[in-house]
Amino acid sequence: MDNCRESTARFTARGGIRPRLTGGRRALTLLAAFGLLAAAAAPAAADGPGDVSLPPIPRGLEGSSCTKPSAKKISGRPWAQNVLRPELAWDLTEGDGATVAVIDTGVDAHGTPALAGRVEAGPDVAGGGSAGKDCVGHGTFVAGLIAAAKPDDAGFAGIAPSTHILSVRATADNGTTTPDHLAAGIDAAVAGGAQVIEVPVALASGSAELTASVQAARAKDVLIVAPAYGNQQLDSGKAAPAAYPAQLPGVVAVAALAPPDGLPDQQQPPRTAPDLAAPGDNVVSVGPRGGGHFTGSGADYASAVVAGAAALVRSYRPDLTAPQVLSRLQRTAYHYQGAVSLVGSGTVDPGSAVTASLGAGRDDGADPAMALRLPAPPSRDAEHRAWTIAGVSAGLIALLGLAAAAVPRGQRRGWRPGRLSAPAPDATTGDTGPASAGDTGLASAGA
């Protein structure tokens, strides 16, 4: 209503003086005000909960102060959940019994309500001690994408909200890390019983220790997930360089998708070829030391979504090996024709990955190129918005044109009803035919 009053005021006042409006100008003023109101309201209604301005989650700290808690929350479902619809799997499993290790800045195990009872504080392999606190907030954000609890309303939830999170810190206090610290983190995650390891880090190089740790994890039937590129490549328009550990054999490399339609966020194929893709840009999750929400963009967050989907599969189908879990994720993904170099096998589909019947012998880790490809459902949001605005605009133009023609004529008549003319009398009989408007009392009193 404030927008409506402000818009109307622009039409009804100049320099603080409110002139008297005639009937015609008043009609045009109201129509114009309603037009501005409709044009302003249509996009807002289509945008939904994304209109809430959330603080960004950092990947590192420039000073010594920890990330402040967020005081803001969204009330509706984030776009990523609308695209993925993980609830289609939740009737069968929410990730119960599966353990996902998050190798990052730590996870706030006690101060984040959405993660209460879901986090085990593992070791800090970079500085010693426990990984149960998170000064940066990045690890908590990632853990929330995987396992945040379902709210009472239809708001944000993790992909696998009952999954157990094992927190392993492999970074310095400011959030930086090295290949050898990641290697130690992977070793600790395997020792802690993780079935899926999420490494939301993209380093420019690897190390012999990191390669050996990845190979050892694969030998223990653990699935490792990591981003196919770093966040610095989001807007460069250039091919992203190789990213570690995703570049190593056996690590699931994940690309990010952007809202609102879930299209690839990269223009050029990254040097580390993606295996899968998932929403990663403008995603919502929780942060440390409170119940508020943060937002973030990057393939590191898309990899967390895939890790959550893998946890659902490992929970519901515990007999599958890690290669078979990856095969199922790839076979049930939504495939983009002609975009394999950007998104790999396509957009992960948590519901289908859990529920799909692939037939005997199909969960065998065979070449995913032979799998059935399902086209991603096209989004109609932009089309619906365009038609809504076009329809409203056309209606307003028609009303304004009608008012522009009718109002001046009404003013000239003093807003009196018009008169219907009687037909001319017949030249031979003088009969005027049917009764005229004057015979029925419908003629103007001044006729």
N, C-alpha and C positions, 0 to 999 in steps of 0.2 A: 504494500500500500504506500510505503514511503516513496518508492519509485514512481507510482502513479501520481501522487500529489506533486512531486517535484516536476514531473513531465507536464502536468496540467498547468502548474504555475508558470512555466516558461511560455505557455500560450496565452495566459490570462493576465500577465503583469509585465510591465516594462518600467524599469527604474523605480520600482516601489509604488507606482500609480496603477490602480485597477480600473480600466475604462469600462463603461457600460457596454455589454455585448447585445447586439440585436439577435433575434431568433435564429437567423441564418448562420451568423458567426458562432453562436452558442452550439449549434448542431455540429458544425465543422470542428469546433474545439473538442467536443466530447468524442467524436469519432477519431480524431488524431490522437487523443490521449489513450483511448482504448487500443489503438493500433500500436503505440509505443509499449503499452503494458503487455500485449500479446506477443510482440516480437521479443521482449525481454524475458518473458516467462517460458517460451517454448524451449530454448536451449537449456535453461536451468532444470526443467523437468526431465530432460533426457539425460543429463549428466549424473543425476542421482548422488550417492554418497561420496563420489569422487570430488565434489565441490568443497569438502572440508579440507582446510589447509593444515596438513600435518607436518611436523618437523622432520627433516631428513636424518636418517641414521648414518653416522660417519663410519668410515672404514679404518680410520686412524685418528690420533689426537695430535694436535700441534703444540698444545701446552700440557700442563700437569693436571688440569681439571678434568674430572670425569664427565661423560655425557649426562646432561640434565634429564630428569624424567619428563615425559610428555604429559601435558595436561589435557590433550585433545583425544577424542575417540570418534570413529565413524559409527553410524547407527545401522547402516545397511551392508549388503554384501559387496566386497571389493570386486573389481572387474575380473580378476584372476579366478575367483571362485565361480563366477557366472560362466566363464569359458570352460573351466575344467569339470565343474559339478562333481566334486569328490563324494558328495553325499550318496551318489548312486552305488558306492561301494560300502557305505557305512552300515547298511542292514546286515551285511555279511561279516565285515571286520572294520575296526577303526585303528588297526595296527597293534592290537593286543599281543603281547608276547614277543614283539620284534624290538630290537635295540639298534638305534642309529647313533653313531658317534659323530659329534660335531667338533672338528679340529679347527679351532679359531681363537678368538680372544677370551674364551671362557663363556659360561652361561650363568646368568643370575638365577641361582637355584631356589632362592627364598623370597626375593623381593618382587617377583613378577607373578601376579595371581594366576594368569592364564597358563603358567608352566608349573604351578604348584603340584607336587607329588609326581612329576614326570621326569625330573632331572636328577641324575647321579653325578656328583662332582668327582671327576677323575683327576689325574695329575696335571700339574703345570710343568711340561717338559722343557720349557724355555727358561723359567726362572726358579723352579722349585716350588713346592707347596701344592695347593689345591686349585682347581679350575672352577670353583663354585661361585666366584665373583666375576663381574664383567664391567670394567671401567669404561671401555670403548662403547660397548653395546652391540657390536656387529654380530657376535656369536649368539647373543640372546635373540636378536632379530631373526637370524637364520633358524635357530631352534624353534621359534614361534611359527615360522612358515611350515615346519615339519609337523609339530605336535601341539600347537596351542589348543587349549580346551574349547569345546563348542560353547558359545554363549547361550543365554536364555532366549535371546531374540535371533534374528537372521543375520547377525553380523559376522565379523572375521573369525575364522577357525583355521587350524592347521590341516594339512592334507590327511594326516594320520593322527587324529587327536588323542589316541590312547597309546601311542608309541612311547617307549622308554628312551630317553635321551641320555647318552653318556658324554659329558663335557670334558674335552681335553684342550688345555691351552697350549698353543704352540707359537705364541707371539710375545714380543716384548710389551712393556706397559703401554707403548704408544700404538700398538697394533701391527708393527712390522714383523716380518718373519723371514726365514731362510729355508732353502731346500732341506738342510739337515734337521732343522727343527720340525718340519713337516714329516720327515722320515721317522723321527722319534715319536711324533704324535700318532702316526699310523701304527707303529709297533705297540704303543700303549693301548690304542683302540682295539686291536686284535686281541691283546692280552686281557682286555676287559670284557670280551665276549660280544663285541659288536658284529652284527650281521650285515650292516650297511655302514659305510664310512662316508660322511659328507665333508669334503675339503673345499670350502668356498674361497679358494685362493687361486690366482693365476700369476705365477712367477715367470720371469723372462727366461729362466734357465733351470735345469735340474741338477742332480748330483748322483754319484754312484750309490750313496746311501739311500737316496729317495727311490731310485730304481729298484734296489734290493728290497726295500720295505714294501713296495707295491707288489713285487713278485711273491714275497712271503705271504702277504695278505691274500692274494689270489690262490695260493696253495692251501690256505685255510678256508676257502670258499666264501670269502668276504667280497662284497660288491663295493667298489670305490667310485664315487661320483664327484665331478669337479667341473668348473666353468671352462668353456672352450676358448675364452678370451677374457681380457681384463676390462675394467670399466672405462679406461682411457680411450677405448676404441669406439665408443657409442656413437659419436658424432663426427668422427674424422673422415669418413668416406673412403678410407684406405683399408686394405686387407689387414686384419689383426695378426700380429706375430704369433708364433708358437707359444702355447701356455702350458706351464707345468704345475701340477702333475698330469693334467688332462692329455698331454701329448704322449704319455707313456702307454705302452700296450696294456690292454685290460682295464684301463680307467674309462668310465663313461663320461664323455665330453658333452656338455650341454650348452646350447645357444639360447638366447633370450628372445622373447616375443614382446611386442609393444601393444598398448591399448589403442583404440577400443576393440579392434577386430582380431588381435592376436597374430599380427604379421611380423616377419623377421625384423629385428632392430638393426641388422647389418646390411650394408649395400654391397659389400664384396665378401666372397667366401673367406673365412678365417683360415690361417695356416694350419691350425689344429682342427681337423674335420669334425664337425658335431655328429654325435650319435643320435641325439634327441633334442627337442626344444620344449620350452615351457615358458609361461608368463614370467617376465623378469623386470620389466620396466614399470615404474609407478606402482609397485606392489606394496601392500600394507601388511604390517606385522607388529608385534609387541616389542618393547624395549626394556632396559634394565630399570630397577628401582621404581616400579609403579605399574598401574594398569592401563596407561595411555598407549596410543598407537603412534607409530612412525611410518615413514615411507622411504623407499629406496629403489634404485634402478641398476640393473646389471645382470650379467650371466651368472654371477655368484649366487644370486637369489633364485634364478631359474634352476640351478643345480639343486638347491634345497627342495624345490617342488618335486623334482624327479626323485630325490632321495626319499621323500615322503611317500610317493607312489610305490617305490621299491619296497618300502616297509610294509605297505598294505599287502603286496603280493607275498612277501616272505611270511607275513602273519597268516594269511588265508591258505597259502600253498607251501607249507613248510618243507615238503618233499623236494621242491625244486632247488637245483643248484644255482649259484650266482650267474653263470652263463645262461641258464634257462630263464632266470628272472629277467635278465636283459633282453633275451629273445622275445619274451612275452610283452615286455614294455614296447619294444620296437614293432612287433607284429600288430599290436592293437592301437598304435598311434594313428592320429589323423595325419594323412600324408598330403603335402603340398606338391602338386605336379610341377616339375621343373625347378624345384627349390631345394633339392637334396643337399647341395653344397652349402646351403645356409642353415638348414634345420635338420639334416640327417634323415632319419626315418619319419620325422614329423613331430607333431605336438603330442606329448604324453597324455594318455586318457586313463586316469586312475580307475574309473568305474569299469571300463572294458578290460583293463589289465587284470582286474580281480575276477570278473564274472565271465569273460568270454570263454567259450568252449572251442578250443583250437583243434580238437580231434586227437586221436592217438598218435603219439610220436611227434606232435608239433611243438612241444616244449623241449626241444633237443638242442637248442643253440645253433641251429642251422642258419644258413645265409638268410638274413632278413629281407634280401631283395626279392625272395620268392613269396613273401607274405602278402596277404590280402591288403590292399590299400583303400582306405575310406577317405573320401574328400572331407575336409573340414567344413562344417556348416557355415555358410556365409552370414555375416552379420547384417541385419537390416536396420540397425540403429540410425546410421547416417541417412539412409533412404527415407525412413519414416520421419525423421526430423525435417528433411528437405520438403517432403510432401506436406507436412503440417504447416510449415512456414509459408510455403507457396499457396496453400489453400486459404490460410488466414489473410495473406496479403491480397490475393485475388478478391476475396470477399470485401475487404476494406476498400479496395480501389473501386469496386462496383458501388458500394454504399456512398463513398465520397462523390463519385460521378453523379449518382442519383440525387444526392443532396445539393450538389452544385447547380443542377438543373432545376430542381423543384423549389429550393428555398427562395431564390430571387423572384420567381413567379408568385409565390405565396405572399411575399412582402408587398409586391405591387398591388395585390388584391386585398391587402389588409388581413390576410389569413382567413378570408370568407370562402365558403364553398363555391365551386364553379357552377355554371348554368348550362343545361343541355338545350340546344336549339331545337325548336319545333320544325318538323318537315314542311316544305312548301305545299300550299293547297293545290289540289288537282285542277288543271286548267279548265276542265269542262264541268266538273261536278262541284268544285269548291270544297270537297272533302279533304280534311287534313290527315286522314288515316288514323293510326293508333294514337292514343292520348299522349300529349306532350308532357314534358317534365313539369310545365306550369300547371297542367290539369291535375297532377297528383300531389302538388304542393312541394315538389323537390327543387323548384327553381329558386334562385337567390332572391332574398327579400328585396333587394335593390334592383331587380330586373325590370 
